[in-house]
Amino acid sequence: MKLYNNYTKGIKRIFSGSNRLKMCPGLIFFLALIVISLLYYYHIIILSPPQSIHRWRQTDCTSITLNYYQHGMKFFRPEVHSLVSDGYTTGYAAGEAPVLYYFIAALYRVTGPDDTVYRIANTLVFYIGLFALFKISSFFLQDKFLAAFIPLLIFTSPVAAYYGCNYLPDTAALTFVFLGWLQFLKYYSGNQYWKYLLSVVFFGLAGLLKISMSINLVALTGFIFLHHIKTMQLPGNLTLRNALKKYLPLITGGCIITGWYLYAVRYNDYHDATTFLTGTRPWWDLAADERQDITRFIMDNNLSLYFSHAVLYFLAACLILTVAWFKKIQKLLVIITGLLLTGGLIFVNFWYSQFQYHDYYFITLFAPLAFLIITAMTGLRTCCEKILQSWWFRVALIAFLIFNVFHARHEIKLRYFGWKREAPVYEEYFTIRPHLGSMGIRPNDRVISIPDVTSCYTLYMMNQPGNNLPGINRSTAGDIKKFIGLGARYLFVNDTALVNDPILQEFLKVRIGNVKNVHIFRLDSLDSFNLKP
């Protein structure tokens, strides 16, 4: 009994409000991030080329980055390895503003092009975002332990865990969102105008990287407007009496975001490019049965990718507590959370069909959900502070985190080492680049890759411009002849069975080698295929 009492006293000392993470809370937080990252196999993944779920989108990002590095760092001329634009003669295509790609390409000029550099940089940026959320949570909760719980819980989402060490710009955009809110809160409490400007800059960068993240700039605009018309009496030091100083930065940020996406649409139209989505996919454009199928798919397959069911129930409880206690919670927090949740709901409606197969769209909702948790915990502190400060509640939160870390770890394991890795894996292309030069294939030689259902996965892995074909069908021979007519010089066949297919035989006369299961053929001359030059 005495041993048990001593044990419980020790637990209470560690987790009591009077002893909570007083020494180096930031360092402890980053150590927790590193430990969780190791559990997610980041030490292995960080050395891996693009692969697994959404490898298509991953190599769209890395392809633009590598082409910047190789073709003169022309920011307004993004291009990919897949030559499907301008009548199958170029790879020019634009989506989100290539801020991240350009930054990584600049790093390549120091380190040389390396996928590991990309992963490391994007992961570190995401860590900064989680730390910014830690500081935001500390601002409202005044409790380092509880403040650390919120970003760590976000990190237990399988989506966050997977794309946190990846190539897509979504997590970097989320980082700028959290940095923007952090700077605004610093301005709110200290009245330094430059911090207000900095918050708008961060929100603008977030919107440029991912247009859906613009809901945060809109939410800030809504908050400033509510303060301006004095709908609610808010504490704080906001003294922006000059309407120009209030709204000019917001309007400028909105115009820059809008300007880029108008440019991207124009750029794609001019080059007849279809690589990137530059429009919306709302539910009202779908037939009733399509909406039902998408909804059923999301409910059956995707919810556990967003969070474990335990976290989903926790978020539902947070929403209920927020509604029940909103009068007792700081108005600043209630307004921001309400605006963000409204923006998140609008975003889901406008891109609803994308949620079926594009799990990374959920990353936009991490900011509204993080503020929802902060709001609920603030209400809990006001109404039930003894529960919030109790050692057993904190032990329960740690157990909750651990459970969800292993939920995310399981998903990461399936994606990189299990059945979700996606077949075919194309492992032969992971190390193919150094072999191509010895076969006489030059960096700018146009190639054809078969089979590949993505836009430029195998092309990027080879670092060769050209075209992919998904497999053999009635149009295959005609497509190959068309690409030969446009300058294709080599055919890569990543399937021994296809090498024996009768449709391909006329193109397989000059074999120059193979790398494992990738068979490489030279497409000699136009005359060989009865084509006109």
C-alpha angles and dihedrals in degrees: 000000000000090000090051092050092050090049094051091046089054092050090050092052092052097047104029118115092247094060105033115141095310095154116072097331092178092054092048090049092053091046088055089050091051094048091050091046091054089052086053090055093246090148087064099034094051089068094048128101120234111298147132126042114015093005083150092065092039093059092043084063097042091044093058089046095051092045090053089053094047100039108048107282095269101173097196095048106066115174140173133213093253109093100212100122130086093025094317093306103105141027097224110146137142137199125149117009106283095231094129093042092050092048092051091046088054088053088052089060086065102034102025122245109309130154089215090061089053093050094046093049094047092046093051090049089053091050089054089053093051090049090051088053088051089056092047090052090048090053092060103029100037087211121107095200095053090040091056092049094065101057090038089054090051087052090057090067107107088223092055092044093051100043094036088078099035144086105261118105095227097095091045088052089051089053091056089049092057092043088052094053091045092054092046091053089050089052091046092055099036106029096226105153095205089063089056089052090047091052090054090049091053092047089048091052090049091052092048091052093046121006092210089064087067087087085084094057089047090049091052090049089051091050093049090048093051090050091047095054090040094232088155132025104240128188119228138075103283105150101163095138092152107084091206092058090047102049108021094077091047093048091046092051092048092048093051092051092046091045094055095049092047087051091049091051091048091045092052093046092050092051095036088237123167100172097108135044110240098168141061130270104206123182092239091067089062129084116248094254091049091053090050092049092050092047092049091048092051093048094046101039114014109044093077088051090059095046139327115276088252091061092045089056089046091053090049089053090050090054092050092048091048092053092045096048103029092118090058096048126088108275093224090061095042092052095047092047093047093050093047094048089050090049091048091052091051090049092052091051094050095048099028099133091053090066091071098073104003107075092173090073086077090069089079089065095057092087095053090044093048091053089047091057091046090050094049093048091048088054090047090052091052097046104028107019094154090061092048093050097043118113094228091056090054093047088051090053091052091049089048091053093048092050091052094044089060090046089057092041090057091054092047090050091052092049098049104026106016143055094298092066087097125240133276092038095191091216089159088071095054092084103019101105099081091053098056098072092055088057091055095255110144124212095253098041110125114237141184119225123199132215106020124127094189127087098249112340100125091034091057093045088054092038089226127131115234144088139299127221118200095217144297120324139136094286097046097097092046092049092051092049090049091053091046088054088054092052108276109159105177138040120209116198115189098188126067090207091059090054087068095047111119092223092064100042097096089057097048101067098109112048114186100179147292140249106214104301096350110101115200126204132181116231096219110196143336091247091062090066099037091251130147115236 
